[in-house]
Amino acid sequence: MVKTRDDVRNVAIIAHVDHGKTTLVDELLKQSGVFRENQEVAERVMDSNDIERERGITILSKNTAVTYKNTKINIIDTPGHADFGGEVERVLKMVNGVILVVDAFEGAMPQTKFVLRKALELKLPVIVCVNKIDRPEARPAEVVDEVLELFIDLEADESQLDCPFVFASAKSGFASLDMEETGTDMMPLFETIIDYIPAPTGDDEAGTQVLISTIDYNEYVGRIGVGKVDNGTIRVNQEVVMVNAHEPEKQKKVKVSKLYEYDGLNKIEVTEAKIGSIVAISGIADIHIGDTLCSPENPTPIPFQKISEPTIAMTFCVNDSPLAGQEGKYVTSRHLRDRLFKELNTDVSLRVEETETTEAFKVSGRGELHLSVLIENMRREGFEFAVSKAEVLYHEDENGKKLEPMELAYIDVPEEFSGSVIEKLSARKGELRNMSAANGGYTRLEFSIPSRGLIGYRGEFMTDTKGNGIINTIFDGYGPYKGDLQYRKQGSLIAFEAGEAITYGLYNAQDRGTLFIGAGEKVYAGMVIGQTGKAEDIEINVCKKKQLTNTRSSSADEALRLSPPRILSLEQALEFIDTDELLEVTPEHLRIRKKILDPTLRKRSGMKK
């Protein structure tokens, strides 16, 4: 018999990057009494990972729960970046409605459209929360119109168009149903959730059915499946059958050893969970996203959308440079292999494939940010390895024609920079689709561009717009191959011999281009130490000492002035490297090097090409 469970609401918070999802969850947790009166609470408490805190972005979706007037509200905080879109698609299967957060100044942005489309396709009711209402330049009335236009563009039905609007400031901790009034607390948002988001329904007397939508991982208990109980009841020590809609032959008997529900920021052990509960299940070693746990009498899988395919790949290989093994704790191919395959436990948008050699692995993901976060995590854990330039994954159509991944790029720039942005993107095979005036003297440009045309562009974009431009991209399917691209106009400055960089050698080198290293750093033959102004590579000896004679004094050296070197961040280094170069990643250094270190062999391979 189908029942409604009134004491539970399941809701996901979706939005564009930086519109305040995680801060809003913080406020809901605080005002529902999850924390003690005097408890010290970190800002953006849901961003638990170091990189999430430093960059101020959410990478993994997180579950939490608050209780308001005897109703338990399960909240899922999702990422806003397109690279982590796989996380958003999955968690929407666990909820009965969404809160769409929109910035009161920026309004509807590309990613707003992406996440809203996913919610509308699943016929989920939407509460629109116009956030940052206390920004001095906020324009709530226009933003409401923009959001409604977006609903119409995405062909929302009438019930979805008739959605409630809540006006809030997550930072100041208030919400209101009227844009002219400032509220005192978050109660209007809590009330709207309870009134507007439907309670979960299901047949509590039928066999168990739990669809796994997220995987958590813990060193002590291994894989933990997180999902919603759709039908029946799930109990500790219950025998269930694991099935999957996309793999009809999969049928495996397993046992539920531990069961948890969420409360605030903690998982609480429970003995059983009923329909509508969001649960975490441990003790099943090979549980995957998309699996359904059913009672053995009626093993029926719940349908589940396929996760978007990766579009970009890099080669991760063992570091074989002359300085290999001096800084990292984990340096062998076995360490590298184990770590990459362990990442697959939690990241479903990632693919790891073995290559012809045991020293290298092909790692594919959803974008440069997706892979750079993995590299940064491994580096912090003490791994030492090398990565190649990111390359896109091509497909072929039925006629054998080459297809490549395309992106839609939405760019907001001050008017004076729009010319140089159009020029640069056109050279990278971009096609200008639309150009319109945006707020505050900005121009909005819409481009259709191959994914490979955007590799290595963000840093250049920031320089061209003096840090004032905003670029957002969304994957737009596969299109015909657009022709060859030249990534970099300038060549590299390459160290000629191994040793330590000396002021005298660097002083002579800096006239040839921009240096990436300072005096006293170790170098080796074939290592890239800077960028030249010309198109070809230049080899240079930076370990050269000045020959002292009777007439030359050693103190004459002190007058040499070096310009400060340009220190590249991980993203900048990944953008800079060319197809014949590698980035050597260690816990302490990022070094760019040529794949072939020996200059004679390098010239020969260049001539063959």
C-alpha positions in Angstrom: 0.0 0.0 0.0 1.4 3.4 -1.0 1.9 5.7 1.9 3.2 9.3 2.4 5.7 9.9 5.1 4.9 13.3 6.5 7.7 13.7 9.0 10.4 13.8 6.3 11.4 16.1 3.5 14.3 15.4 1.0 15.7 18.5 -0.7 18.9 19.3 -2.8 20.4 22.8 -3.0 21.5 23.6 -6.6 23.0 26.7 -8.1 25.7 28.3 -10.2 29.3 28.6 -8.7 29.6 31.1 -5.9 25.9 31.9 -5.5 25.9 30.9 -1.8 24.7 27.2 -1.6 27.1 26.1 1.1 26.7 29.3 3.2 22.9 28.8 3.0 23.3 25.2 4.4 25.5 26.6 7.2 22.6 29.0 8.2 20.0 26.3 8.1 22.1 24.1 10.3 22.7 26.9 12.8 19.1 28.0 13.0 17.7 24.5 13.4 19.8 24.2 16.6 22.3 21.6 15.3 25.1 23.5 17.1 25.3 24.3 20.8 24.7 28.0 21.8 28.5 28.7 22.3 29.9 26.2 19.8 32.7 27.4 17.5 31.6 26.7 14.0 33.8 27.0 10.9 32.5 29.0 8.0 31.2 26.8 5.1 31.2 23.8 7.4 30.1 21.5 4.7 33.2 22.0 2.6 35.2 19.5 4.6 38.1 18.9 2.1 41.2 21.2 2.3 41.0 22.1 -1.4 37.3 23.0 -1.1 38.2 25.3 1.8 41.1 27.0 0.0 39.4 27.5 -3.3 36.0 28.3 -1.8 34.3 25.7 -4.1 32.3 22.6 -3.4 33.7 19.5 -5.2 31.7 16.6 -3.6 28.0 16.6 -2.8 27.4 16.4 1.0 24.5 15.1 3.0 23.2 16.7 6.2 19.9 16.8 8.0 18.1 19.3 10.2 14.9 19.0 12.2 12.2 21.8 12.1 8.9 21.4 14.0 9.2 17.6 14.2 9.9 17.3 10.5 13.3 15.9 9.5 14.7 17.8 6.4 17.5 15.9 4.6 19.6 18.5 2.7 22.1 17.7 0.0 24.6 20.4 -0.9 25.8 20.0 -4.5 28.8 21.5 -6.5 28.3 24.3 -8.9 31.2 23.7 -11.3 30.4 22.1 -14.7 33.4 19.7 -14.1 31.5 18.2 -11.1 28.2 18.0 -12.9 28.2 14.2 -12.5 27.7 14.8 -8.7 24.6 16.9 -9.3 22.9 14.5 -11.8 23.0 11.6 -9.3 21.9 13.2 -6.1 18.7 14.6 -7.7 17.4 11.0 -7.7 17.4 11.0 -3.9 15.2 14.1 -3.4 11.6 15.2 -3.8 12.4 18.8 -4.7 15.1 21.4 -5.0 16.1 24.8 -3.8 17.5 26.8 -6.7 19.8 29.5 -5.3 20.3 32.6 -7.5 22.6 35.6 -6.8 20.5 38.8 -6.5 23.0 40.7 -8.6 24.4 38.1 -11.1 21.0 36.5 -11.8 20.6 33.4 -13.9 24.0 32.1 -15.1 25.0 29.2 -17.4 25.3 26.6 -14.6 22.0 27.8 -13.2 20.5 26.6 -16.5 22.3 23.3 -16.5 21.3 22.3 -12.9 17.7 23.6 -13.4 17.3 21.6 -16.6 18.3 18.4 -14.7 15.7 19.1 -12.0 12.9 19.9 -14.4 13.6 16.8 -16.5 13.0 14.7 -13.3 9.8 16.7 -12.7 11.0 18.0 -9.3 9.2 21.0 -7.7 11.6 24.0 -7.4 11.8 26.7 -4.7 13.7 29.7 -6.0 15.9 31.4 -3.3 17.2 34.8 -4.4 20.3 35.0 -2.2 22.6 38.0 -1.3 19.6 40.3 -1.2 21.6 42.7 1.0 24.3 43.3 -1.7 24.4 47.0 -2.5 23.9 46.4 -6.2 21.2 43.7 -5.8 18.3 43.8 -8.4 15.8 41.2 -7.1 12.9 42.2 -9.3 14.9 41.8 -12.5 16.4 38.5 -11.3 12.9 37.0 -10.7 12.0 37.9 -14.3 15.3 36.3 -15.5 14.6 33.1 -13.6 11.0 32.9 -14.9 12.3 33.4 -18.5 14.7 30.5 -17.9 11.8 28.3 -16.7 9.9 29.1 -19.9 13.1 28.5 -22.1 13.4 25.1 -20.4 9.8 24.3 -21.1 8.7 23.9 -17.5 5.1 22.9 -16.9 2.5 25.1 -15.2 2.9 23.6 -11.8 6.7 24.2 -12.0 6.2 27.8 -13.2 4.0 28.5 -10.2 7.0 28.1 -7.9 7.5 30.1 -4.6 10.3 32.8 -4.4 12.1 33.3 -1.1 14.5 36.3 -0.7 17.4 35.7 1.6 20.8 36.6 2.8 22.6 33.4 3.8 25.5 35.4 5.2 23.3 37.6 7.4 21.0 34.7 8.2 17.6 35.9 7.2 14.9 35.0 4.6 11.7 36.8 3.6 8.8 36.1 1.3 8.7 39.8 0.2 11.7 41.4 -1.6 10.9 44.7 0.1 11.1 43.4 3.6 14.1 42.2 5.6 13.4 39.0 7.5 14.8 38.2 11.0 15.6 34.5 10.5 15.4 31.6 8.2 11.9 30.5 9.3 10.2 31.6 6.0 12.5 29.2 4.0 11.9 26.3 6.5 8.1 26.9 6.2 8.3 27.0 2.4 10.2 23.7 2.3 7.6 22.0 4.5 4.6 23.5 2.5 5.9 23.2 -1.0 8.3 20.1 -1.2 6.2 17.0 -1.3 6.7 14.3 1.4 8.3 11.1 0.1 5.9 8.3 -0.8 6.4 4.5 -1.1 4.9 1.2 -0.3 6.1 0.3 3.2 4.8 -3.3 3.0 6.5 -4.1 -0.3 10.0 -5.6 -0.7 13.0 -3.4 0.1 14.2 -1.1 -2.7 17.1 1.3 -2.1 18.8 3.1 -5.1 22.5 4.0 -4.4 23.2 7.5 -5.6 26.5 8.4 -3.9 29.5 6.5 -2.7 31.4 7.6 0.4 34.7 6.0 1.3 36.3 5.4 4.7 39.7 3.8 5.4 38.1 1.7 8.2 34.9 0.4 6.7 35.6 0.7 3.0 32.9 1.7 0.6 29.7 3.2 2.0 26.6 3.4 -0.3 24.3 6.4 0.2 20.7 6.3 -1.1 17.0 6.7 -0.4 14.7 4.0 0.7 12.1 4.0 -2.1 9.9 1.0 -0.9 9.8 -1.3 2.1 12.1 -1.2 5.1 15.8 -1.9 5.3 17.3 -3.5 8.5 20.7 -4.3 9.8 21.9 -7.9 9.0 19.2 -8.1 6.3 20.1 -10.2 3.3 19.5 -8.2 0.1 20.2 -8.7 -3.6 22.2 -6.1 -5.5 20.9 -5.4 -9.0 21.6 -2.7 -11.6 19.3 -1.3 -14.4 22.3 -0.8 -16.8 23.8 -4.3 -16.1 20.9 -6.8 -16.3 23.2 -9.8 -15.6 24.3 -8.4 -12.2 22.6 -10.2 -9.3 24.5 -10.6 -6.1 23.4 -11.6 -2.6 24.9 -9.3 0.1 24.3 -8.5 3.8 23.7 -5.1 5.3 26.2 -4.9 8.2 25.7 -1.3 9.4 23.0 1.3 8.7 23.3 5.0 9.3 21.0 8.1 9.0 22.1 11.7 8.9 21.6 14.1 11.8 23.3 17.5 11.5 26.8 16.8 10.4 27.0 13.3 11.9 26.0 9.9 10.8 23.9 8.0 13.5 23.7 4.3 13.6 20.2 2.9 13.3 18.7 -0.6 13.2 16.2 0.0 10.5 15.0 2.7 8.1 11.6 3.3 6.5 10.5 4.8 3.1 11.8 8.3 2.4 14.9 8.0 4.7 18.3 8.8 3.3 20.6 6.1 4.6 24.3 5.2 4.4 25.0 1.4 4.2 28.4 -0.1 4.9 29.7 -3.7 4.7 29.2 -4.2 1.0 32.6 -4.3 -0.7 31.7 -3.8 -4.4 28.7 -1.5 -4.1 28.5 1.0 -7.0 26.5 4.1 -7.9 23.3 3.0 -9.7 23.0 -0.3 -7.8 19.6 -1.1 -6.3 19.4 -3.1 -3.1 16.2 -5.3 -3.1 14.7 -8.0 -1.0 15.5 -11.4 -2.6 11.8 -12.2 -3.3 11.5 -9.4 -5.9 14.8 -8.1 -7.2 13.7 -5.2 -9.4 16.2 -2.4 -10.2 15.3 1.2 -10.1 16.1 3.0 -13.4 19.0 5.4 -13.2 20.4 7.9 -15.7 23.8 7.1 -17.1 26.7 9.3 -15.8 28.1 11.8 -18.3 31.2 10.5 -20.1 34.6 12.1 -19.6 35.8 14.5 -22.3 39.4 15.1 -21.5 42.4 12.8 -20.7 45.9 13.1 -19.3 48.7 10.5 -18.9 49.9 10.0 -15.3 53.4 8.3 -15.3 56.2 7.4 -13.0 58.7 10.3 -12.5 61.9 9.4 -14.3 63.7 12.7 -14.2 67.3 13.0 -12.8 65.8 14.4 -9.5 63.2 11.6 -9.2 62.6 10.1 -5.8 64.2 12.8 -3.7 61.0 14.5 -2.4 58.1 12.1 -2.6 57.0 9.4 -0.3 55.2 7.3 -2.9 57.1 7.0 -6.2 56.7 3.6 -7.8 54.2 2.6 -10.4 52.4 0.3 -7.9 51.8 3.2 -5.6 50.5 5.3 -8.5 48.3 2.5 -9.7 46.7 1.8 -6.3 46.1 5.5 -5.6 44.4 6.1 -9.0 42.2 3.0 -8.7 41.3 4.0 -5.2 40.0 7.4 -6.5 37.5 5.4 -8.6 35.8 4.4 -5.3 34.3 7.8 -4.9 34.6 9.7 -8.2 32.2 8.3 -10.8 33.1 10.7 -13.6 36.7 9.5 -13.6 38.1 6.7 -15.8 41.6 5.1 -15.3 43.0 2.8 -17.9 46.2 0.8 -18.1 48.5 1.6 -21.0 51.0 -0.5 -23.0 53.7 0.3 -20.4 53.3 -0.5 -16.7 54.8 3.0 -15.9 51.9 5.1 -17.2 48.1 5.3 -16.8 45.5 7.2 -18.9 43.2 9.2 -16.6 40.1 10.7 -18.1 37.8 13.3 -16.5 35.2 16.0 -17.1 37.6 18.9 -17.4 40.9 20.5 -16.4 39.6 21.5 -13.0 38.4 17.9 -12.3 41.9 16.5 -13.0 43.9 19.3 -11.4 42.0 18.7 -8.1 43.0 15.0 -8.2 46.7 16.0 -8.9 46.7 18.5 -6.0 45.2 15.9 -3.6 47.8 13.3 -4.6 50.7 15.7 -4.3 49.6 16.6 -0.8 49.5 12.9 0.2 53.2 12.6 -0.7 53.0 11.2 -4.3 55.6 12.0 -6.9 54.7 11.5 -10.6 54.6 13.3 -13.9 51.6 14.3 -16.1 51.3 15.1 -19.8 49.3 17.9 -21.4 45.5 17.4 -21.2 44.1 16.2 -24.5 40.4 15.8 -25.5 38.8 12.4 -26.2 37.6 12.1 -29.8 34.6 10.0 -31.0 33.7 8.8 -34.5 30.3 9.0 -36.1 28.8 6.1 -38.2 30.6 7.4 -41.4 34.0 7.3 -39.7 34.2 11.1 -39.4 36.1 12.5 -36.4 34.0 14.2 -33.7 35.3 16.3 -30.8 33.7 17.6 -27.6 32.3 21.1 -27.9 31.6 23.6 -25.2 29.4 26.7 -24.8 31.5 29.5 -23.2 29.7 32.4 -21.6 32.0 35.3 -21.0 31.3 38.6 -19.2 34.0 41.2 -19.8 34.3 45.0 -19.6 33.7 46.5 -23.1 37.3 47.6 -23.7 38.5 43.9 -23.5 35.9 42.3 -25.7 37.9 42.8 -28.9 41.0 40.9 -27.7 38.8 38.1 -26.2 37.0 37.6 -29.5 40.3 37.7 -31.4 41.9 35.0 -29.1 38.9 32.7 -29.1 38.4 32.9 -32.9 42.0 31.8 -33.3 41.2 28.8 -31.1 38.4 27.8 -33.5 35.7 29.5 -31.4 32.5 30.8 -33.1 30.8 33.9 -31.7 27.0 33.0 -31.3 25.7 36.1 -29.5 26.9 39.4 -28.0 24.8 41.5 -25.7 25.2 44.2 -23.0 25.3 42.8 -19.4 25.1 44.7 -16.1 27.6 47.4 -15.1 29.2 48.2 -18.4 30.0 44.6 -19.2 29.5 42.8 -22.5 28.3 39.2 -22.5 29.8 37.0 -25.3 28.5 33.5 -26.1 30.9 31.2 -28.0 30.6 27.7 -29.3 34.2 26.4 -29.1 36.0 23.0 -29.1 37.0 21.8 -25.6 40.6 21.7 -26.7 40.4 25.4 -27.7 39.8 26.2 -24.0 42.8 24.1 -22.7 45.3 26.6 -21.4 43.1 29.6 -22.1 42.0 30.7 -18.6 45.3 32.1 -17.5 45.7 34.1 -20.7 42.1 35.3 -20.3 42.7 36.6 -16.9 45.8 38.5 -18.2 43.9 39.9 -21.2 41.0 41.2 -19.1 43.2 42.4 -16.2 41.4 40.0 -13.9 38.0 41.5 -14.6 36.5 38.9 -16.9 34.3 36.0 -15.9 34.3 32.8 -18.0 31.8 29.9 -17.6 31.7 26.9 -19.8 29.2 24.0 -20.3 29.7 20.8 -22.2 27.6 20.9 -25.4 27.9 17.4 -26.9 30.1 16.3 -29.7 30.6 18.1 -33.0 32.6 17.7 -36.2 36.4 18.1 -35.8 37.4 21.8 -36.4 41.0 21.4 -37.6 44.4 21.7 -36.1 45.2 24.2 -33.3 48.5 25.7 -32.2 48.5 25.8 -28.4 51.5 28.0 -27.7 53.1 30.8 -29.8 56.3 31.0 -27.6 59.0 28.5 -27.1 60.7 27.2 -23.9 64.0 28.1 -22.3 65.7 24.8 -21.6 68.5 24.1 -19.2 71.6 22.8 -21.0 73.2 20.8 -18.1 72.5 19.5 -14.6 73.6 21.5 -11.5 72.4 24.5 -9.5 71.2 27.7 -11.1 73.6 30.5 -10.5 73.0 34.3 -10.6 75.6 34.8 -13.3 74.0 32.2 -15.6 70.4 33.4 -14.9 71.4 37.0 -15.5 72.4 36.1 -19.1 69.3 33.9 -19.5 66.8 36.6 -18.4 67.4 38.6 -21.6 66.1 35.7 -23.6 62.7 35.5 -21.9 60.8 35.1 -18.7 62.3 32.8 -16.1 60.4 30.3 -13.9 63.2 29.6 -11.4 65.5 31.7 -9.1 69.1 31.3 -8.1 70.0 28.2 -6.0 67.4 25.9 -7.6 68.4 22.4 -8.9 68.1 22.0 -12.6 68.9 19.2 -15.1 69.4 19.0 -18.8 66.1 19.1 -20.6 64.2 20.9 -17.8 62.2 24.0 -18.9 63.3 27.0 -16.9 61.4 29.8 -18.7 59.5 31.0 -21.7 61.1 32.7 -24.7 59.7 35.6 -26.7 60.3 33.6 -29.9 58.6 30.6 -31.4 61.5 28.2 -31.1 63.0 26.6 -28.0 66.4 27.9 -26.8 68.9 25.9 -24.7 70.8 27.9 -22.2 73.4 27.2 -19.5 72.2 28.6 -16.2 74.8 26.8 -14.1 77.6 28.8 -15.7 80.1 30.5 -13.3 82.1 33.6 -14.1 85.8 32.8 -14.7 87.9 34.8 -12.3 91.3 36.2 -13.4 93.8 38.5 -11.7 92.1 41.6 -13.0 88.5 40.5 -12.3 87.4 40.8 -8.8 84.8 38.4 -7.3 82.8 41.3 -5.9 81.9 42.6 -9.4 79.2 39.9 -9.5 77.2 41.5 -6.7 75.9 44.2 -9.1 73.9 41.7 -11.2 70.2 42.3 -10.7 67.8 39.5 -11.4 64.1 40.1 -12.2 61.8 38.0 -9.9 61.0 34.7 -11.6 57.4 33.9 -12.6 56.3 31.1 -10.2 53.6 29.0 -11.8 50.7 27.5 -9.9 49.6 23.9 -10.7 46.8 25.2 -13.1 49.2 27.6 -14.8 51.8 24.9 -15.3 49.2 22.5 -16.7 48.1 25.3 -19.1 51.7 26.1 -20.1 53.0 22.7 -21.0 53.0 21.7 -24.6 52.5 18.3 -26.2 56.2 17.4 -26.1 56.5 18.3 -22.4 55.7 16.8 -19.0 54.9 18.4 -15.7 56.9 16.7 -12.9 54.8 16.9 -9.7 56.3 16.4 -6.2 55.1 17.4 -2.8 57.5 20.3 -2.8 58.1 21.3 -6.5 56.4 21.6 -9.9 59.0 21.3 -12.6 58.3 21.4 -16.4 60.5 19.3 -18.5 60.8 18.0 -22.1 59.6 14.4 -22.6 63.0 13.6 -24.3 65.7 15.1 -22.1 68.7 14.4 -24.4 69.1 17.4 -26.8 70.4 15.2 -29.7 67.5 12.7 -29.5 65.0 15.5 -29.1 66.2 17.2 -32.3 66.0 13.9 -34.1 62.5 13.2 -33.1 61.5 16.8 -34.0 63.0 16.2 -37.5 61.0 13.0 -38.0 57.8 14.8 -37.2 
